[in-house]
Amino acid sequence: MRVFAFTDPANGQRVSAAQDAAGVWREAIINAGRFALTERVVDHRYPAPGAPFTPRAIFCAGVNYADHAKEFGSQQQTHPTIFMKNPASATGSGTVLLPRFLRSDAVDYEAELAVVIGRDCHNVTSAQALDYVLAYTCANDVSARDWQKEWGGGQWCRGKSFDTFCPLGPCLVTPDEIPDPQQLQVSFRLNGTTMQSAATATMQFSVADLIAFLAASSTLPAGSVILTGTPAGVGMAQKPPRWLQPGDVMEVAISGIGVLRNEVGEEV
């Protein structure tokens, strides 16, 4: 099932919907951690702005691809490196805004597979972890490297949490369509040029491993999204570094999901 967000023209409210077997767009609701279609027919002519869902929390795995860890100067990890982004940074396919009030001139891209948790998860094994997945989608972990590495007090969240710094979309794809998230291809194009490309099989910690780690002696709540790491080829690693500029067009493409497209602008 591929779930999109729409605006109900009758009341202005957001509604999730997917096509049934006959091609009719019907409301998609979450029932016991899975999407289910109702009898309600949805007008698909009015896509909703913003992300296809509202994250309750955003957890991120740093340097989870070996090739990106190498370009970042990191070694093989014993445990995942986890940081968080402000849920208010989530957006959809709109414009990513370069910060100007708290200025950054070193904003970077990171193409990632995102995992949405469907029900509360606590003390599960890796073998059980995928049972808690609601859906998968594309993500771009936009990052202000100066605030991440120099001015953030040793923490990454400041440089990762500016408004519009977590594009998600274009839709949510349910696990029945992606039975094995380690068999996907993730790529990133900047103005049509491929900058990143890797198989999710090359993650140091699999999707299931990340879920189990985040739920260990902790509750990983329903509605959380996990960004699972980015491949090599980020702008910071280019020589000279290639920071995002107004007018750039970013595209995150993941096999089996689609393409998340964002233009780059400036905060005013």
PECOR-V994583 format. One record per residue. N is the residue number from 1. RES is the residue in one small letter. SS is DSSP state (H for helix, E for strand, C for the rest). Layout:
BEGIN
N | RES | SS
N | RES | SS
END
This chain:
BEGIN
1 | m | C
2 | r | E
3 | v | E
4 | f | E
5 | a | E
6 | f | E
7 | t | E
8 | d | C
9 | p | C
10 | a | C
11 | n | C
12 | g | C
13 | q | C
14 | r | E
15 | v | E
16 | s | E
17 | a | E
18 | a | E
19 | q | E
20 | d | C
21 | a | C
22 | a | C
23 | g | C
24 | v | C
25 | w | E
26 | r | E
27 | e | E
28 | a | E
29 | i | E
30 | i | E
31 | n | E
32 | a | C
33 | g | C
34 | r | E
35 | f | E
36 | a | E
37 | l | E
38 | t | E
39 | e | E
40 | r | E
41 | v | E
42 | v | C
43 | d | C
44 | h | C
45 | r | C
46 | y | C
47 | p | E
48 | a | C
49 | p | C
50 | g | C
51 | a | C
52 | p | C
53 | f | C
54 | t | C
55 | p | C
56 | r | C
57 | a | E
58 | i | E
59 | f | E
60 | c | E
61 | a | E
62 | g | E
63 | v | C
64 | n | C
65 | y | E
66 | a | H
67 | d | H
68 | h | H
69 | a | H
70 | k | H
71 | e | H
72 | f | C
73 | g | C
74 | s | C
75 | q | C
76 | q | C
77 | q | C
78 | t | C
79 | h | C
80 | p | C
81 | t | E
82 | i | E
83 | f | E
84 | m | E
85 | k | E
86 | n | C
87 | p | H
88 | a | H
89 | s | H
90 | a | E
91 | t | E
92 | g | C
93 | s | C
94 | g | C
95 | t | C
96 | v | E
97 | l | E
98 | l | E
99 | p | C
100 | r | C
101 | f | C
102 | l | C
103 | r | C
104 | s | C
105 | d | C
106 | a | C
107 | v | E
108 | d | E
109 | y | C
110 | e | C
111 | a | E
112 | e | E
113 | l | E
114 | a | E
115 | v | E
116 | v | E
117 | i | E
118 | g | C
119 | r | C
120 | d | C
121 | c | E
122 | h | E
123 | n | C
124 | v | C
125 | t | C
126 | s | H
127 | a | H
128 | q | H
129 | a | H
130 | l | H
131 | d | H
132 | y | H
133 | v | E
134 | l | E
135 | a | E
136 | y | E
137 | t | E
138 | c | E
139 | a | E
140 | n | E
141 | d | E
142 | v | C
143 | s | E
144 | a | E
145 | r | H
146 | d | H
147 | w | H
148 | q | H
149 | k | H
150 | e | C
151 | w | C
152 | g | C
153 | g | C
154 | g | C
155 | q | C
156 | w | C
157 | c | H
158 | r | H
159 | g | H
160 | k | H
161 | s | C
162 | f | C
163 | d | C
164 | t | C
165 | f | C
166 | c | E
167 | p | E
168 | l | E
169 | g | E
170 | p | E
171 | c | E
172 | l | E
173 | v | E
174 | t | C
175 | p | C
176 | d | C
177 | e | C
178 | i | C
179 | p | C
180 | d | C
181 | p | H
182 | q | H
183 | q | H
184 | l | C
185 | q | E
186 | v | E
187 | s | E
188 | f | E
189 | r | E
190 | l | E
191 | n | C
192 | g | C
193 | t | E
194 | t | E
195 | m | E
196 | q | E
197 | s | E
198 | a | E
199 | a | E
200 | t | H
201 | a | H
202 | t | H
203 | m | E
204 | q | C
205 | f | C
206 | s | C
207 | v | H
208 | a | H
209 | d | H
210 | l | H
211 | i | H
212 | a | H
213 | f | H
214 | l | H
215 | a | C
216 | a | C
217 | s | C
218 | s | C
219 | t | E
220 | l | E
221 | p | C
222 | a | C
223 | g | C
224 | s | E
225 | v | E
226 | i | E
227 | l | E
228 | t | C
229 | g | C
230 | t | C
231 | p | C
232 | a | C
233 | g | C
234 | v | C
235 | g | H
236 | m | H
237 | a | H
238 | q | C
239 | k | C
240 | p | C
241 | p | C
242 | r | C
243 | w | C
244 | l | C
245 | q | C
246 | p | C
247 | g | C
248 | d | C
249 | v | E
250 | m | E
251 | e | E
252 | v | E
253 | a | E
254 | i | E
255 | s | C
256 | g | C
257 | i | C
258 | g | E
259 | v | E
260 | l | E
261 | r | E
262 | n | E
263 | e | E
264 | v | E
265 | g | E
266 | e | E
267 | e | C
268 | v | C
END
